[in-house]
Amino acid sequence: MTSPGAFSLAHNVPTEEDVDAVIDRLIQAGAILLREPDAPPQGGRRGYVGDPDGHVWEIAWNPAWPIDANGHVTFAI
C-alpha cells in the first residue's frame, strides 16, 4: 500500500455488528486491515481498511447517528 493520503473516507453502518461484518467482507475482497474494530472514547464502534487503490476507509457505527430506511444518516436537532 502507498503512503496515506490527506483524507480518509467513511462508511456508516446501521448496527454495531455491521462494522465487523463489513470489514471482514472488504478484506475478503482485497482490502488491507489497517486497524482492528474497537470502541472509540466518544462511543460507537469503528475500524479502518485500505482499499486496493490505497484509500483509507473508516467503517463506523455511531449510536447518535441513526440510519433511516433509505440508508441516510439522520441527526437529532
Secondary structure as GFF3:
##gff-version 3
##sequence-region A 1 77
A	DSSP	beta_strand	9	12	.	.	.	ID=ss1
A	DSSP	alpha_helix	16	28	.	.	.	ID=ss2
A	DSSP	beta_strand	32	38	.	.	.	ID=ss3
A	DSSP	beta_strand	45	50	.	.	.	ID=ss4
A	DSSP	beta_strand	56	61	.	.	.	ID=ss5
###
